[in-house]
């Protein structure tokens, strides 16, 4: 690994630790040339996953979109960021473990709703109302009836 400070290509690893989600390794390094220390992160190389949108277009999978949607749905609810991150990581792992190169946005949305239903019912209804594009109060009532059962 090249030193950030002097450009020396021979750096020494002092400490290695896996991150909490176990998808990357944090390495503390020291340059024997200039003596400075810096941190690097190694992540697994993954196959790019394409998301097939409702209109048929495709875009790269972005875990941040799932996180943002969940944060919005859980706003002012007793759901912690750690819980949201856990769900996002679980969904992301599930997608990558499927070994498929394409996944529909519908599958991702259904997966998010399944987890939100267990986490917080109000957040679930909020997410569902946007995801399923509710147009009137009848859609809400129908979803609430299903949730009540």
C-alpha positions as a Markdown table, in Angstrom:
| # | Residue | x | y | z |
|---|---|---|---|---|
| 1 | Unk | 0.0 | 0.0 | 0.0 |
| 2 | Unk | 1.4 | 3.4 | -1.0 |
| 3 | Unk | 2.0 | 5.9 | 1.8 |
| 4 | Unk | -0.3 | 8.9 | 1.7 |
| 5 | Unk | 2.4 | 11.2 | 2.9 |
| 6 | Unk | 5.6 | 10.3 | 1.1 |
| 7 | Unk | 4.5 | 7.9 | -1.6 |
| 8 | Unk | 6.6 | 5.0 | -0.4 |
| 9 | Unk | 5.2 | 1.7 | -1.6 |
| 10 | Unk | 6.5 | -0.4 | 1.3 |
| 11 | Unk | 4.2 | 0.2 | 4.2 |
| 12 | Unk | 3.7 | -2.0 | 7.3 |
| 13 | Unk | 0.4 | -3.2 | 8.7 |
| 14 | Unk | 0.3 | -2.5 | 12.5 |
| 15 | Unk | -3.3 | -3.6 | 13.3 |
| 16 | Unk | -6.2 | -5.3 | 11.4 |
| 17 | Unk | -9.8 | -5.4 | 12.5 |
| 18 | Unk | -13.0 | -6.4 | 10.7 |
| 19 | Unk | -15.8 | -3.8 | 10.8 |
| 20 | Unk | -19.0 | -4.5 | 12.6 |
| 21 | Unk | -20.8 | -5.6 | 9.5 |
| 22 | Unk | -17.9 | -7.9 | 8.6 |
| 23 | Unk | -17.8 | -6.7 | 5.0 |
| 24 | Unk | -14.6 | -4.8 | 5.3 |
| 25 | Unk | -11.3 | -4.8 | 7.1 |
| 26 | Unk | -9.8 | -1.8 | 8.7 |
| 27 | Unk | -6.0 | -1.8 | 8.6 |
| 28 | Unk | -3.7 | 0.6 | 10.5 |
| 29 | Unk | -0.5 | 1.1 | 8.6 |
| 30 | Unk | 2.9 | 2.7 | 9.2 |
| 31 | Unk | 5.4 | 3.9 | 6.7 |
| 32 | Unk | 9.0 | 2.9 | 7.6 |
| 33 | Unk | 10.3 | 5.7 | 5.4 |
| 34 | Unk | 8.5 | 8.8 | 6.9 |
| 35 | Unk | 7.2 | 7.2 | 10.1 |
| 36 | Unk | 3.6 | 8.4 | 9.6 |
| 37 | Unk | 0.6 | 6.3 | 10.2 |
| 38 | Unk | -2.7 | 6.0 | 8.3 |
| 39 | Unk | -5.8 | 3.8 | 8.0 |
| 40 | Unk | -7.0 | 1.9 | 5.0 |
| 41 | Unk | -10.1 | -0.2 | 4.4 |
| 42 | Unk | -10.3 | -3.3 | 2.3 |
| 43 | Unk | -13.7 | -4.3 | 1.0 |
| 44 | Unk | -14.8 | -7.4 | -0.9 |
| 45 | Unk | -15.0 | -7.1 | -4.6 |
| 46 | Unk | -18.5 | -7.8 | -5.7 |
| 47 | Unk | -20.3 | -8.3 | -9.0 |
| 48 | Unk | -22.3 | -5.2 | -10.0 |
| 49 | Unk | -26.0 | -5.7 | -9.3 |
| 50 | Unk | -28.4 | -3.9 | -11.6 |
| 51 | Unk | -31.9 | -2.9 | -10.3 |
| 52 | Unk | -34.7 | -3.1 | -12.8 |
| 53 | Unk | -37.1 | -0.2 | -12.2 |
| 54 | Unk | -40.9 | -0.3 | -12.8 |
| 55 | Unk | -40.5 | 1.5 | -16.1 |
| 56 | Unk | -38.0 | -1.1 | -17.3 |
| 57 | Unk | -34.9 | 1.1 | -17.0 |
| 58 | Unk | -31.8 | -0.2 | -15.1 |
| 59 | Unk | -29.5 | 1.4 | -12.6 |
| 60 | Unk | -26.8 | 0.2 | -10.3 |
| 61 | Unk | -27.8 | -1.1 | -6.9 |
| 62 | Unk | -27.3 | 1.5 | -4.2 |
| 63 | Unk | -27.8 | 0.6 | -0.5 |
| 64 | Unk | -28.0 | 4.3 | 0.3 |
| 65 | Unk | -31.4 | 4.5 | -1.5 |
| 66 | Unk | -32.8 | 1.8 | 0.8 |
| 67 | Unk | -31.3 | 3.5 | 3.9 |
| 68 | Unk | -32.8 | 6.9 | 2.9 |
| 69 | Unk | -36.2 | 5.4 | 2.3 |
| 70 | Unk | -36.2 | 3.7 | 5.7 |
| 71 | Unk | -34.9 | 6.8 | 7.5 |
| 72 | Unk | -37.8 | 8.8 | 6.0 |
| 73 | Unk | -40.4 | 6.1 | 6.9 |
| 74 | Unk | -39.0 | 5.8 | 10.5 |
| 75 | Unk | -38.8 | 9.6 | 11.1 |
| 76 | Unk | -40.0 | 10.4 | 14.6 |
| 77 | Unk | -40.5 | 6.8 | 15.4 |
| 78 | Unk | -38.7 | 4.7 | 18.1 |
| 79 | Unk | -36.4 | 3.1 | 15.5 |
| 80 | Unk | -32.6 | 3.5 | 15.9 |
| 81 | Unk | -30.1 | 4.1 | 13.1 |
| 82 | Unk | -28.4 | 0.9 | 14.2 |
| 83 | Unk | -31.7 | -1.0 | 13.5 |
| 84 | Unk | -32.0 | 0.6 | 10.1 |
| 85 | Unk | -28.4 | -0.2 | 9.2 |
| 86 | Unk | -28.9 | -3.8 | 10.3 |
| 87 | Unk | -31.9 | -4.1 | 8.0 |
| 88 | Unk | -30.1 | -2.4 | 5.1 |
| 89 | Unk | -27.1 | -4.8 | 5.6 |
| 90 | Unk | -29.4 | -7.8 | 5.8 |
| 91 | Unk | -31.2 | -6.8 | 2.5 |
| 92 | Unk | -27.9 | -6.1 | 0.8 |
| 93 | Unk | -26.4 | -9.4 | 1.9 |
| 94 | Unk | -29.5 | -11.2 | 0.7 |
| 95 | Unk | -29.2 | -9.5 | -2.8 |
| 96 | Unk | -25.5 | -10.3 | -3.2 |
| 97 | Unk | -26.0 | -13.9 | -1.8 |
| 98 | Unk | -28.6 | -14.6 | -4.5 |
| 99 | Unk | -25.8 | -14.4 | -7.0 |
| 100 | Unk | -28.2 | -12.7 | -9.5 |
| 101 | Unk | -26.9 | -9.8 | -11.5 |
| 102 | Unk | -30.3 | -8.2 | -11.8 |
| 103 | Unk | -33.0 | -7.7 | -9.2 |
| 104 | Unk | -36.3 | -5.8 | -9.5 |
| 105 | Unk | -37.0 | -2.7 | -7.5 |
| 106 | Unk | -40.3 | -4.5 | -6.6 |
| 107 | Unk | -38.4 | -7.3 | -4.9 |
| 108 | Unk | -36.3 | -4.8 | -2.9 |
| 109 | Unk | -39.4 | -2.8 | -1.9 |
| 110 | Unk | -41.1 | -6.0 | -0.7 |
| 111 | Unk | -38.1 | -7.0 | 1.3 |
| 112 | Unk | -37.9 | -3.5 | 2.9 |
| 113 | Unk | -41.6 | -3.7 | 3.8 |
| 114 | Unk | -41.3 | -7.1 | 5.3 |
| 115 | Unk | -38.5 | -5.9 | 7.7 |
| 116 | Unk | -40.4 | -2.6 | 8.5 |
| 117 | Unk | -43.5 | -4.6 | 9.4 |
| 118 | Unk | -41.5 | -6.3 | 12.1 |
| 119 | Unk | -39.7 | -3.2 | 13.2 |
| 120 | Unk | -42.4 | -0.6 | 13.4 |
| 121 | Unk | -45.9 | -0.8 | 12.0 |
| 122 | Unk | -46.3 | 3.0 | 11.5 |
| 123 | Unk | -43.1 | 3.1 | 9.5 |
| 124 | Unk | -44.3 | 0.2 | 7.5 |
| 125 | Unk | -47.5 | 2.0 | 6.6 |
| 126 | Unk | -45.6 | 5.2 | 5.7 |
| 127 | Unk | -43.2 | 3.3 | 3.5 |
| 128 | Unk | -46.0 | 1.3 | 1.9 |
| 129 | Unk | -48.0 | 4.4 | 1.1 |
| 130 | Unk | -45.1 | 5.8 | -1.0 |
| 131 | Unk | -43.9 | 2.5 | -2.4 |
| 132 | Unk | -47.4 | 1.3 | -3.5 |
| 133 | Unk | -48.3 | 4.9 | -4.6 |
| 134 | Unk | -51.5 | 5.1 | -2.7 |
| 135 | Unk | -54.0 | 7.5 | -4.4 |
| 136 | Unk | -56.8 | 7.6 | -1.9 |
| 137 | Unk | -57.8 | 6.8 | 1.7 |
| 138 | Unk | -59.3 | 3.4 | 0.6 |
| 139 | Unk | -55.7 | 2.2 | -0.1 |
| 140 | Unk | -54.7 | 3.1 | 3.4 |
| 141 | Unk | -57.8 | 1.4 | 4.9 |
| 142 | Unk | -57.2 | -1.8 | 3.0 |
| 143 | Unk | -53.5 | -1.9 | 4.1 |
| 144 | Unk | -54.5 | -1.3 | 7.7 |
| 145 | Unk | -57.1 | -4.0 | 7.6 |
| 146 | Unk | -54.5 | -6.5 | 6.3 |
| 147 | Unk | -52.1 | -5.3 | 9.1 |
| 148 | Unk | -54.8 | -5.7 | 11.7 |
| 149 | Unk | -55.4 | -9.4 | 10.8 |
